[in-house]
Amino acid sequence: MSLKNRLFQRYKDVAEYFTPVQKKSEFAEKGVLTPEEFVAAGDVLVQMTPAWTWMSADTSKRVPHLPKEKQYLLIKNVICSKRVAALWADTKEEDVAGEDGWVGTTVGTGSGETAVEMDCGDAVCPPVAGGATSASSSSSSSAAQPPACPEGEGEEDIPDLEEFADDNVVQDVAAVAPPSCGGEQGKEGIVVPRTYNISITYDNYYHTPRVWLCGYSEAGRPLTKEETFQDIDSEFSNKTATFETHPFSDVPHVAIHPCRHAEQMVRMTERLNAKAHEVMALKAQNEGESFDPAEAPMMRPDLYLIVFLKMIQVMIPTIEYDIAFMDI
């Protein structure tokens, strides 16, 4: 961890100690969770994907605002058979029909930084976009305002996850990544992939979940920081992903910084609510009934982690935790 990161983490630890525990639900307005809502969301995640499990912690490390047997969530041995660079390793050409019958070619050869056009719903956008629109941090506490992200890059350098449409989230990595970028071949030609232990803690400073990654090589050796960053999209490594010590295990992990999680979750839930209300309105119209959006149900906070993991998948597209049921 760099000196700047260590100083920031020390400041954050002190600030978090004095930050009041979130009591009032502000999920819809600010995209944050109370500890009780975090536990409820974790229970739903464990129920829907039993590979996730609640973990306790040593007495000296437990946080008082969470149940002692539900201090954080953990999933082990998640397969990562490809590097992120493998997603863009092959030169891909697309014939794009232009005006007057001319045909253009779109080529992607780098690590996701080329302007490969992809369908983003009603617009056309690149698969990787820098320069997010700046927005305020999402701490719900009036006692302390969240600081900027630790590397000092400036929020304008942190990619906006809204610019990554659902079509850009890789669900079937094997279908798009070349086999040469997989794990080492063991006996009898069996490919042994990297694996990750992924944990989710509750960040009392930002009042949002925080993701921690601990990777292992094909031989079972803990991955270095540089090796782990090979499995994180380059737009996020060293900006929102940093090397830190896990709060419950004291083991070095790569942490995904939560400074903009709440902001992104507000956007995603608003979009999901709008889609759901559109379907409800169409159904009501077909049945000859009236529809009032103000009275329509909204996304519940106990579904937070389902949507949250879908969002995180943009940063770590080749770490294959199960999101098959998250059709959002």
VMD Tcl script that draws the C-alpha trace (Angstrom):
set ca {
  {0.00 0.00 0.00}
  {1.33 3.43 -0.95}
  {2.02 6.09 1.69}
  {-0.93 8.12 0.43}
  {-3.22 5.12 0.76}
  {-1.93 4.34 4.25}
  {-2.54 7.92 5.38}
  {-5.98 7.92 3.83}
  {-6.88 4.60 5.45}
  {-5.69 5.84 8.85}
  {-7.78 8.98 8.45}
  {-10.80 6.93 7.37}
  {-10.46 4.53 10.31}
  {-10.53 7.46 12.73}
  {-13.38 9.16 10.90}
  {-15.40 5.94 10.74}
  {-15.01 5.52 14.50}
  {-16.73 8.86 15.05}
  {-19.28 8.48 12.23}
  {-22.75 7.72 13.64}
  {-24.29 4.40 12.67}
  {-26.89 4.86 9.96}
  {-30.35 4.50 11.57}
  {-32.73 6.04 9.05}
  {-33.35 4.23 5.78}
  {-32.15 6.36 2.86}
  {-31.82 3.60 0.30}
  {-34.10 5.15 -2.32}
  {-32.82 8.71 -1.94}
  {-29.07 8.17 -1.45}
  {-28.31 4.54 -2.29}
  {-27.02 3.78 1.21}
  {-27.94 1.05 3.70}
  {-28.43 0.83 7.41}
  {-26.65 -2.09 9.11}
  {-30.05 -3.81 9.45}
  {-30.69 -3.40 5.71}
  {-27.21 -4.75 4.94}
  {-27.95 -7.87 6.99}
  {-31.33 -8.33 5.27}
  {-29.69 -7.93 1.85}
  {-27.02 -10.45 2.85}
  {-29.67 -12.94 3.92}
  {-31.34 -12.66 0.50}
  {-27.99 -13.15 -1.27}
  {-27.18 -16.25 0.80}
  {-30.65 -17.65 0.14}
  {-30.42 -17.08 -3.63}
  {-26.77 -18.17 -3.95}
  {-25.80 -20.58 -1.16}
  {-22.12 -20.36 -2.15}
  {-22.13 -17.07 -0.24}
  {-22.03 -17.45 3.52}
  {-22.07 -15.19 6.57}
  {-18.86 -15.07 8.61}
  {-18.14 -14.13 12.19}
  {-14.92 -12.46 13.38}
  {-12.58 -12.39 16.34}
  {-14.00 -10.57 19.31}
  {-11.39 -7.83 18.99}
  {-12.39 -7.12 15.39}
  {-16.16 -7.36 15.58}
  {-18.19 -4.27 14.80}
  {-21.02 -3.65 17.28}
  {-23.60 -2.54 14.71}
  {-23.72 -6.00 13.09}
  {-24.70 -9.37 14.61}
  {-21.63 -11.28 15.81}
  {-22.38 -14.19 13.46}
  {-23.00 -11.86 10.48}
  {-19.95 -9.60 10.35}
  {-19.26 -10.04 6.64}
  {-20.11 -12.19 3.62}
  {-17.69 -14.60 1.93}
  {-17.60 -16.77 -1.17}
  {-14.59 -19.04 -1.75}
  {-12.83 -20.57 -4.74}
  {-14.45 -18.46 -7.43}
  {-12.98 -19.40 -10.81}
  {-11.07 -16.84 -12.87}
  {-9.82 -18.68 -15.94}
  {-9.02 -15.63 -18.10}
  {-7.25 -12.31 -17.70}
  {-9.18 -9.13 -18.43}
  {-6.76 -8.31 -21.26}
  {-7.88 -11.52 -22.94}
  {-11.30 -10.00 -23.54}
  {-9.74 -7.64 -26.08}
  {-6.69 -9.67 -27.13}
  {-8.07 -10.79 -30.47}
  {-8.42 -8.31 -33.29}
  {-12.13 -8.10 -34.03}
  {-13.59 -6.54 -37.12}
  {-17.16 -5.51 -37.58}
  {-18.70 -4.42 -40.83}
  {-20.69 -1.33 -40.07}
  {-23.06 -0.09 -42.75}
  {-22.49 3.58 -43.47}
  {-24.16 6.21 -45.54}
  {-24.51 5.67 -49.30}
  {-23.74 2.00 -48.93}
  {-20.16 2.47 -47.72}
  {-18.90 -0.12 -45.27}
  {-16.65 0.83 -42.35}
  {-14.58 -1.39 -40.09}
  {-14.36 -1.17 -36.33}
  {-11.26 -2.79 -34.85}
  {-10.45 -3.61 -31.22}
  {-6.88 -4.64 -30.48}
  {-5.94 -3.23 -27.12}
  {-6.99 -3.71 -23.52}
  {-10.39 -2.11 -23.85}
  {-9.21 1.42 -24.49}
  {-9.98 1.48 -28.22}
  {-13.17 2.99 -29.51}
  {-14.97 -0.23 -30.30}
  {-18.58 0.72 -30.83}
  {-21.16 -1.31 -28.93}
  {-24.88 -1.02 -28.52}
  {-25.78 0.75 -25.29}
  {-29.52 0.69 -25.58}
  {-30.69 3.80 -27.37}
  {-27.18 5.14 -27.96}
  {-23.77 3.97 -29.11}
  {-20.96 4.06 -26.60}
  {-17.47 2.56 -26.15}
  {-17.02 -0.53 -23.98}
  {-14.58 1.36 -21.77}
  {-15.05 5.04 -21.12}
  {-12.98 7.35 -18.98}
  {-14.03 10.67 -17.58}
  {-17.08 10.21 -15.44}
  {-19.36 13.04 -14.66}
  {-18.49 14.38 -11.26}
  {-20.94 13.95 -8.44}
  {-20.93 14.44 -4.72}
  {-20.10 11.60 -2.39}
  {-22.92 9.69 -0.81}
  {-22.36 9.59 2.92}
  {-25.66 9.90 4.72}
  {-24.05 11.29 7.84}
  {-24.11 15.03 8.31}
  {-21.32 14.72 10.86}
  {-18.64 13.95 8.27}
  {-18.41 14.22 4.51}
  {-16.66 11.39 2.61}
  {-13.24 12.32 1.27}
  {-12.20 11.91 -2.31}
  {-11.01 8.55 -3.56}
  {-7.62 7.67 -2.09}
  {-5.26 7.90 -5.03}
  {-5.94 11.58 -5.58}
  {-6.70 11.00 -9.25}
  {-9.85 13.10 -9.02}
  {-13.36 11.80 -9.49}
  {-13.32 12.82 -13.13}
  {-10.77 10.04 -13.77}
  {-12.93 7.31 -12.24}
  {-15.12 5.62 -14.86}
  {-18.85 5.98 -14.47}
  {-20.39 2.52 -14.29}
  {-23.51 3.88 -15.98}
  {-21.42 4.14 -19.15}
  {-21.07 0.36 -19.13}
  {-24.43 -0.93 -20.37}
  {-25.73 -4.37 -19.49}
  {-24.70 -5.58 -22.94}
  {-21.07 -4.91 -22.01}
  {-21.08 -7.12 -18.90}
  {-19.45 -10.37 -19.93}
  {-21.56 -13.30 -18.80}
  {-19.86 -16.04 -20.86}
  {-16.15 -15.35 -20.67}
  {-15.16 -18.53 -22.45}
  {-17.10 -17.43 -25.51}
  {-15.08 -14.24 -26.03}
  {-11.63 -14.87 -24.52}
  {-8.90 -16.81 -26.35}
  {-7.91 -20.14 -24.76}
  {-4.25 -19.10 -24.64}
  {-5.08 -16.69 -21.80}
  {-6.42 -19.38 -19.50}
  {-4.78 -21.12 -16.56}
  {-1.87 -23.48 -16.61}
  {-2.32 -26.98 -17.98}
  {-1.90 -29.65 -15.38}
  {-1.74 -33.39 -15.69}
  {-3.70 -34.95 -18.55}
  {-4.19 -31.52 -20.15}
  {-6.58 -30.24 -17.48}
  {-6.58 -26.44 -17.30}
  {-6.20 -25.18 -13.72}
  {-7.60 -21.64 -13.34}
  {-6.92 -18.93 -10.81}
  {-9.39 -18.74 -7.95}
  {-10.61 -15.91 -5.74}
  {-12.10 -15.56 -2.29}
  {-14.47 -12.59 -2.39}
  {-15.82 -10.94 0.74}
  {-18.32 -8.13 1.29}
  {-18.10 -5.93 4.37}
  {-20.28 -3.05 5.55}
  {-18.47 0.28 5.35}
  {-19.83 2.42 8.18}
  {-18.23 5.57 6.75}
  {-19.93 5.39 3.35}
  {-22.86 3.25 4.58}
  {-22.47 0.90 1.63}
  {-21.06 -2.58 1.01}
  {-17.38 -2.93 0.16}
  {-15.84 -5.75 -1.89}
  {-12.51 -7.42 -1.08}
  {-10.60 -9.76 -3.43}
  {-8.00 -12.35 -2.42}
  {-6.69 -14.32 -5.37}
  {-4.67 -17.51 -5.74}
  {-2.56 -18.66 -8.66}
  {-2.99 -21.88 -10.59}
  {-0.51 -23.45 -8.14}
  {-2.39 -22.14 -5.08}
  {0.03 -19.29 -4.34}
  {-1.47 -15.96 -3.17}
  {-1.51 -13.47 -6.04}
  {0.53 -10.29 -5.85}
  {-1.05 -6.88 -6.25}
  {0.11 -6.69 -9.86}
  {-1.25 -10.15 -10.65}
  {-4.60 -9.34 -9.08}
  {-4.85 -6.16 -11.13}
  {-4.64 -8.36 -14.25}
  {-8.15 -9.50 -13.33}
  {-9.53 -5.98 -12.82}
  {-10.46 -3.73 -15.71}
  {-7.62 -1.26 -16.29}
  {-10.01 1.68 -16.04}
  {-10.51 0.86 -12.34}
  {-7.20 -0.57 -11.08}
  {-5.29 1.89 -8.89}
  {-8.26 4.26 -9.02}
  {-11.18 2.53 -7.34}
  {-9.28 -0.72 -6.65}
  {-6.41 -0.52 -4.13}
  {-4.28 -2.91 -2.08}
  {-5.32 -2.85 1.58}
  {-5.49 -5.01 4.70}
  {-8.78 -6.80 5.26}
  {-10.46 -5.48 8.43}
  {-11.37 -8.92 9.78}
  {-8.48 -11.16 8.70}
  {-5.46 -8.79 8.53}
  {-4.61 -10.42 5.19}
  {-3.72 -8.14 2.23}
  {-6.59 -7.88 -0.26}
  {-7.46 -5.75 -3.23}
  {-10.39 -3.60 -2.11}
  {-12.85 -1.89 -4.40}
  {-13.22 1.58 -2.94}
  {-16.84 2.46 -2.08}
  {-16.65 6.23 -2.61}
  {-19.13 6.13 -5.51}
  {-21.09 2.97 -4.79}
  {-24.10 4.84 -3.41}
  {-24.25 7.23 -6.35}
  {-24.14 4.37 -8.86}
  {-26.72 2.35 -6.95}
  {-29.17 5.26 -7.04}
  {-28.85 5.38 -10.80}
  {-29.23 1.63 -11.22}
  {-32.28 1.36 -8.96}
  {-33.94 4.33 -10.66}
  {-33.42 2.65 -14.00}
  {-34.75 -0.68 -12.71}
  {-37.80 1.01 -11.19}
  {-38.48 2.81 -14.46}
  {-38.28 -0.45 -16.42}
  {-40.58 -2.22 -13.97}
  {-43.12 0.62 -14.05}
  {-43.08 0.59 -17.84}
  {-44.01 -3.11 -17.83}
  {-46.70 -2.52 -15.19}
  {-48.19 0.37 -17.17}
  {-48.32 -1.70 -20.35}
  {-49.99 -4.58 -18.52}
  {-52.54 -2.23 -16.97}
  {-53.26 -0.70 -20.36}
  {-53.83 -4.11 -21.92}
  {-56.21 -5.02 -19.10}
  {-58.05 -1.72 -19.32}
  {-56.95 -0.58 -15.90}
  {-55.36 2.65 -14.69}
  {-51.76 2.85 -13.52}
  {-50.35 5.37 -11.06}
  {-46.50 5.33 -10.86}
  {-46.67 7.05 -7.47}
  {-48.44 4.02 -6.03}
  {-46.35 1.41 -7.85}
  {-43.93 -0.76 -5.83}
  {-40.26 0.25 -5.82}
  {-37.14 -1.88 -5.52}
  {-36.67 -3.14 -1.97}
  {-33.42 -2.55 -0.06}
  {-33.06 -6.27 0.70}
  {-32.33 -6.74 -3.04}
  {-29.42 -4.29 -2.82}
  {-26.60 -6.84 -3.01}
  {-28.12 -8.58 -6.03}
  {-27.94 -5.35 -8.03}
  {-24.65 -4.34 -6.38}
  {-22.85 -7.51 -7.53}
  {-24.13 -6.95 -11.04}
  {-22.53 -3.50 -10.90}
  {-19.23 -4.84 -9.51}
  {-19.07 -7.40 -12.32}
  {-18.20 -4.55 -14.71}
  {-14.92 -4.06 -12.83}
  {-14.04 -7.76 -12.58}
  {-15.68 -9.34 -15.66}
  {-13.61 -12.54 -15.65}
  {-14.10 -13.48 -11.99}
  {-17.01 -15.83 -12.45}
  {-19.19 -15.57 -9.37}
  {-22.73 -16.67 -10.19}
  {-24.91 -13.86 -11.46}
  {-26.87 -15.94 -13.95}
  {-30.12 -15.25 -12.10}
  {-29.50 -11.48 -12.04}
  {-31.31 -10.62 -15.27}
  {-31.44 -6.89 -14.75}
}
mol new
graphics top color blue
foreach p $ca { graphics top sphere $p radius 0.5 }
foreach p [lrange $ca 0 end-1] q [lrange $ca 1 end] { graphics top cylinder $p $q radius 0.2 }
display resetview
